[in-house]
Amino acid sequence: MNETSLIFTEDELPTSSFSCGPGQGLPSVRTAPLYKTFFERSHRAADMTYNGLYKECTENLRTLLKIPADYTLFFFPGGATAAMDAVVWSLSLDTISGVDIGAFSHLLCEGVAGRLHNVSRHFIPADNNLLPQGLPDSSASLVLLTPNETSTGVQLPDDYLLHVWNNRSADTLVAWDTTSCAGGRQLPPGAYDIQIFGLQKCLGAGGGTCAIVLSPRAVQRAQQQMRHIPFFLDLRNALCFTDKYQTLNTPSTINIWMTNEGAKWMLAHGGIEAMETLCKQHANHLINWAQNSPYFKPLISEEKYRSFTTLTLAITHPQITGEKIAEILRSTGKQNLMDGLKKYRTVAQESLRIGCFPFVDTDGVEQYKKLTAMLDKIAQRLVK
């Protein structure tokens, strides 16, 4: 028997996907016929925009995420990276600061903000434990934070986020990329000027669509920006359509429909507080299991800084690698396991990234029990 020829019974295999994105969809969304997603409808039609789906989804997200009434929320095509570009180009002045604690915060700080000319940049790197080495420059024109980092599973706790917000200067805008946690973590309400989030993780939609939230101060800065900005990235253009609940470019109506269905379910089942409890329930099962395993442990040892929406487990046995585990999972032929659970490519430690999003198991931890039993069996086979 070779390493990839493990045989699992049908009952042993979970039916959920544990991918960190696109994440598991709401069960009723996964089985819905395509025509119900309005994918053939015009994104300018009144019964789709200010009298229909886009407005309904916008208002449901506002309620779910406790977005202040005077903040503006709109959808932006291209996913979180496109939204990052738009925010950095449209809302920074001559200084940018931020925290670099993993692949996606690094993309925001260095990959996106690093393209600007004549801008002073100050980014806080992670220490040897992958935690931030201090605080960003609170006097910068734009401060970039990633409350939950998808690659390493580090989170910035509420007191860190609030410290940055409460100590900002009069001309500072604070931006959050909450792609990894929007819909699964209750963040300090209104402690930001800009929030961007992809719809493909906790909210259970597909990739390629993002939401952007702007405070009145952020809207004002966008309107006053003097930098030359590519048309697509100039938020002034997108803001022209928000009063009609429309978008600058044709959006993915399917993603907005999926997000709305997910948000409606979340609101009907306890709102963001209940979703946070559900994500923590998923993560805690994995953590308790890993802490009693000879093969795995939480990558982030300090609980305060450990994400519970996307959890990363370090592999502690030299004969086990994330790629070997992923290969065995792919050999099951199950679509929900085909992407495997291997580490993110930029993470040095052998590890597994596991999505703990609400829709992975809306009833509790049964799917996670099947996952950990499966990982136990795989690990025992690999160390023989």
N, C-alpha and C positions, 0 to 999 in steps of 0.2 A: 504493500500500500504506500503510495507516495503522499507528500504533504497536502496535496490538493484533492485527494480522493476521499475525504471525510464524507460520510453519508448522514444526512439529517432526515428525520421523518417530517412529513408535512406539518404535523402539529408542533414540532419543535421550532419551526421557522417563524419569526415575526412577520406580520403582514404590513407593518409600517416601514417607512423610510426614515433613517436617522441622519440623512444628509444635512449638512449645514447650509445648504442652499443650492438650487431651490428646495425649500423644505416641504414637509408633508402638508398636503392640502386638507381642508375640512372634508370629512367623509362624504357629505352630501354634495360637495362641489366636485369631488373626484368622479362621481357617478352621473353627474348632470349631462344631458345631451347638449351638444355644441350650440344648437340654435338658441338655447336659453341665455347664452352669454352675450347676445346682441352684437356679435362680431361683424355683422353686415351693416350695422347702422352708422349713420353720419355722426361725427363728433361735434357737429354744429347744430344738430336738430334740438329743438326746444324740449321735446319730451325725453331727450337723452342727457341734457345739460342742466339748465336752471329749473326745469320742471321734471327732472328724471334722475337717472342713475348717478351722474357725476355729483350732483348736489347732495343726493342721499348718502353717497359714500363719504363725501367731504364732511358732512355733518356727523355721521357715525364715527368717523375717525376723530373729529374734534371732541366728541363726548368720551370716547374710549380713552384717548390719550390726555384728556384734561387740558386741552389747548386753550389758552386765554382767548376771550371773545374778540379782542381787538387784533389778534394775530391773523395773518393771511395764510391759507393752506391751498396748494394747487398741485396738480400732477405734472410730472416732467418726464419726457421720454428718454430712454437711454440708460436707465438704472442709476445706481448711486454714484458711479464714477463721473458720469455726465453732470449730475447735480453738484458734485464736488467742484468740478471745473467752473460751473456757472457761479457758484457761491464765491470761490476764491477770486475769480476775475471781476465779478460785479461788486463785491462787498469789502475787499481789502483796500487799504490805502498804501502807506509806505512801510508798514511793519506788520509782520505776522509771527505769532508764536503758537506753540502746540505741544502735544505729548505724543511721542513715538513709542508705542508699546507692542507693536506687532505689524503684520504685513499690511493691514488695511489702514491703520493709523499712519504707517510709514508712507503708504501711497498718498494719503491726504496731505501729509506734511511735506514730504520730499518730492514725490512724483508729480503732484498737482501744483502745490504752492511753489515748488522749485522751478517752475516754468516762467514765473513772473520776473521781469527785469526791474532794476532800480527799487527793489524791495528788500528791507532788512529782515532776516529770518532768524528765529531763535526757537529751537525745538529741544524738548527735554527727552533724553533717551531712557531706555529701560536699564535697570541694573542686572546683576547676574541672576536674580530671581524673577526676571521679566517684569518687575514692577517699576513704576515711574520714579525717576531720581529727582523728586522735587516737584515744583509747580511751574506752570508757564508764566511768561512775562505778562502781568496783568495790565500793563500800559500799552500793549500792542493794539493796532487798529482792529485786528481780527485774531481771535484765539480759537484754535481747532482742537476739539476733544472727541474722543471715541469712547463713550461710556462703557461699551462692551466690545472687546476686540475678538473677532471671530477666529483668528488664526491660533492664538495662544490661549484663549479662554481667560484673559485678564479683564477685570472690570474696574472702572473708577467708581469708588463708593460715593454715596450721596454726599457725605461731608466734604469730600474732595471737590465734587461738582459745585457745591454751594460755596465753598471757600473761593473758588475761582470767580463765581458770579458776584459774590458780595464784595470782593476786593478789586473788581475791574475799574478802570478809569472811565471818565465821562465819555470818552471817544472810542471806547472798546466795544466791539460786538463779539459775543460768544457764540460759537457754532458747534453743534453736536451732530455727529454721524451716528444715528441710533439704528442703523440697518439691522444689527444683530439682536436688538432687544425691543424694538417698537412693537407693542402688543403683548409683551411677555414680562416686562419689568416696569414697575411704577416709579418713574423718575420724579425728581423735585419739580412740581408744576411751575412753568414760566421762568425757570432759572437759565434761560437761554434767549438769544435773539434769532438764531437760525437753527432749525432742525431739519435734517434730511434723513430719509430712510427708504431703502428698497422695500418692495412689497413681498419679497420672496422668502422670508424666513418665518417669523412668528405669525404673520398674517396669512400665510399659506397660498400666495399667488405665484405667478411665474416671474422669471427674470425680465429685465429690460424696461421696467417702469419704476419711477421713484416719486415720492412726495416731498415737497419743500414747504417748510413753515417759516414765516418771516414775522418778526415783531414790527411795530410801527417804525422803530428806529432803523431797522434793517431795510424796510421799504424806502424810507427817506434817503438812506445812503445810496441805494440802487438808483434812485431817481436823480441823484446829484453826481454820480460817478463821472469822472472826466476821462478816464482811461479808454483807449480804443479797444473795443471788445468784439469778437466775432458775433455775428447776428444771433446764432443759436444760443450762445452763452450769456447774452445780455439780458439780465432778468427784467429790465424795463419792458422788453417785448412780451415776456410771459405774463407780466403783471397787467398788461392791457386787457387780458381776457378773463381775469379772475372774477369780476363782478357778474359775469354771465356763466360762471362755472364751466368755462371752456379752457382749452389748452392752445398754445401757440402752434404746435404741430399735431398731426394725427396721433393720438395715444393708442395704447393697447386696451381696447374696450374689454377684452377678455380678462386682463389683469385687474382692471377696476371692478368688474363684476365679481371676480373671485375675492378681492379684498373686501368688497361690501358684504358679501355673504359671510365671510369670516368675521368681520366686525359686528355684524348683526348677531351672530351666534355668541360671540364673546360678551356683548352687552346683555344678552338674554340669560347668560350663565354667570353673572356676577361681576362683569366688567374687568378692568385692569387688575384690581386687587385679587380676584379669583384666578386670573391668568398667571399672575406672578406666583400664587400658591401652587398652581398646577405645574409650572416650570420647575419650581423648587422641589416639588415632590418627585419629578422625573430625575432631576440632578442628584437629589439626596439618595435615591436608590442606587445610582451609579457610584456615588462617592462611598457610601457605606459598604458596597460590594468591593470596590477597589481597595479600600483600607484594610480589608480582610483577605486580600488576594496576594499570593506570592509573585504575581506577574504584572500587576498594574498598581498605580497610585495616582492621585490627582497631581497634575503638572504644577498647578499653583497651590502651594501648601497653605498660604494664609487665606482663611475663609473670606475675610472682608474684601479681598481683591479677586476672588474667584467667581467667574461668570456662572450663572445658573441657566442661561438660555442656550449658550453653546459651550459645552464642557470639553476640556481637553484632558485626557488621561495619559500619563507617561507610562511607557512599557519598561519594566524593570528587569527583564530576563534577556540575556544576550542572544538566545536562540530564537527570540520572537521579534519580528519587525511588523510595522504597519502594513507594508507591502505584502508580506506573506499572509497576513490576516485578510487583506483585501482580495488577494488571489483566491483564497478559499471561499470567501463570500461570493465572488463572481462565479465560482464553479457551481454554485447552487442553481444558477440560471434564473433566479428570482429578480425581477426588474427592480424591486425596492431595495435589493442588496447589491446590485451590480456596481454601484459607484464605490462600494467599500467604505471603510472607516479609517483609512490611512491618514497620516499626519498631513498638515498643510506644508507645501513644498519649502517654505522659508524657515520652518521651525527646525532647529538643530536636533532636538531630542526625538528619539523614536517615540511616537505617540499616536493616539487616536482622537479625532475630533468627532463629537457626537452631538447632534441637535437635540435639545430638550424642549423644543417648542410646544405650545399648547396642543396642536392638532396631531402630534405624534401618537399621543394616547389621551384622548379626551376623558377617559373613564378612570384613569389612575396610572398604574405602573405595570400592567400585565405585559405590554409589549416590551418593556425594559427588562422584565424578568426573563422573557424568552431570549432577549439579546445577551444578557449576562450569562445565562446558562450556555448559550451558543459559544460565547467567547471563552468560557471555562473549558469547554470541550475542545475548541481549537487550540488553546494554549497548551493543554495537556498533551495533545497530539504533537505539537511542534517541539516540545522539550524532550520527547522520548529519544 
